[in-house]
Amino acid sequence: MINEALSLARMYWGYSQAEMAEALGMSQAMVSEIERGTKSVTLETLDRYSAALGVKKSQLMFFAEEIEGKGPVRKGRLIIAETALTILRKLKPGEAEDAATH
């Protein structure tokens, strides 16, 4: 489930796979393989995503646990459960504080 969580987080933050790959210091093909689940997610990979997205590794893992069983995301039709959106909004740096003050 961590693979799908990383893919959803990338899309939510507005990164293409190529942009994410550049931010992670790896190839776009590697990002694709990670997100499809054909490559395992290592702690180093989680560290890189965490740094690139500005969130803690534990938050990414919590997000993965929360979306488990919600069904796969279909290419071209990004359908995210309300639970997932709520969690992502809380994880996104800066905007959570702004929303809390309004």
C-alpha positions as CSV (number, residue, x, y, z in Angstrom):
1,M,0.0,0.0,0.0
2,I,3.0,2.4,0.5
3,N,3.5,2.3,-3.3
4,E,0.0,3.7,-3.9
5,A,0.3,6.2,-1.1
6,L,3.5,7.6,-2.6
7,S,1.8,7.9,-6.0
8,L,-1.3,9.6,-4.5
9,A,0.9,12.0,-2.5
10,R,2.9,12.9,-5.6
11,M,-0.2,13.6,-7.6
12,Y,-1.8,15.6,-4.7
13,W,1.3,17.7,-4.5
14,G,1.1,18.3,-8.2
15,Y,4.3,16.6,-9.3
16,S,4.5,14.6,-12.5
17,Q,6.6,11.4,-12.3
18,A,9.4,13.1,-14.1
19,E,9.4,16.1,-11.7
20,M,9.2,13.7,-8.7
21,A,12.1,11.7,-10.1
22,E,14.2,14.8,-10.4
23,A,13.4,15.8,-6.8
24,L,14.2,12.3,-5.6
25,G,17.5,12.0,-7.6
26,M,16.3,8.9,-9.5
27,S,15.0,8.0,-12.9
28,Q,11.4,8.4,-14.0
29,A,11.3,4.7,-14.8
30,M,12.3,3.9,-11.2
31,V,9.5,6.2,-9.8
32,S,7.1,4.4,-12.1
33,E,8.2,1.0,-10.9
34,I,8.0,2.1,-7.2
35,E,4.5,3.5,-7.7
36,R,3.3,0.3,-9.6
37,G,4.7,-1.9,-6.8
38,T,7.2,-3.7,-9.0
39,K,10.1,-2.2,-7.0
40,S,10.1,-2.4,-3.2
41,V,10.1,0.8,-1.2
42,T,13.2,1.0,0.9
43,L,13.8,3.3,3.9
44,E,16.1,5.4,1.7
45,T,13.3,5.8,-0.8
46,L,10.9,6.9,2.0
47,D,13.6,9.3,3.2
48,R,13.8,10.8,-0.3
49,Y,10.0,11.1,-0.7
50,S,9.7,12.6,2.8
51,A,12.3,15.2,2.0
52,A,10.9,16.0,-1.4
53,L,7.3,16.4,-0.1
54,G,8.2,18.1,3.2
55,V,6.5,15.5,5.4
56,K,7.7,12.9,7.9
57,K,8.2,9.3,6.9
58,S,5.8,8.3,9.6
59,Q,3.1,10.5,8.0
60,L,3.6,8.8,4.7
61,M,3.4,5.4,6.4
62,F,0.2,6.5,8.3
63,F,-1.3,7.7,5.1
64,A,-0.6,4.3,3.5
65,E,-2.3,2.5,6.4
66,E,-5.3,4.8,6.2
67,I,-5.9,4.2,2.4
68,E,-5.5,0.5,2.6
69,G,-8.5,-1.3,1.2
70,K,-9.9,1.9,-0.4
71,G,-9.4,0.5,-4.0
72,P,-6.8,1.3,-6.6
73,V,-6.6,4.7,-8.3
74,R,-7.3,4.4,-12.0
75,K,-5.1,6.2,-14.5
76,G,-6.9,9.2,-16.0
77,R,-9.6,9.1,-13.3
78,L,-8.1,10.2,-10.0
79,I,-10.7,9.2,-7.5
80,I,-9.5,9.7,-3.9
81,A,-11.6,8.8,-0.9
82,E,-12.6,11.7,1.3
83,T,-10.5,10.1,4.1
84,A,-7.4,10.2,1.9
85,L,-8.0,13.9,1.0
86,T,-8.5,14.9,4.6
87,I,-5.3,13.2,5.6
88,L,-3.3,14.7,2.6
89,R,-4.6,18.1,3.5
90,K,-3.3,17.7,7.0
91,L,0.1,16.5,5.7
92,K,0.7,19.3,3.2
93,P,3.0,21.8,4.8
94,G,1.8,25.4,5.1
95,E,-1.7,25.0,4.0
96,A,-2.9,23.2,7.1
97,E,-1.8,26.1,9.2
98,D,-3.5,28.5,6.8
99,A,-6.8,26.6,6.9
100,A,-6.8,26.4,10.7
101,T,-6.5,30.2,10.9
102,H,-9.4,30.9,8.5
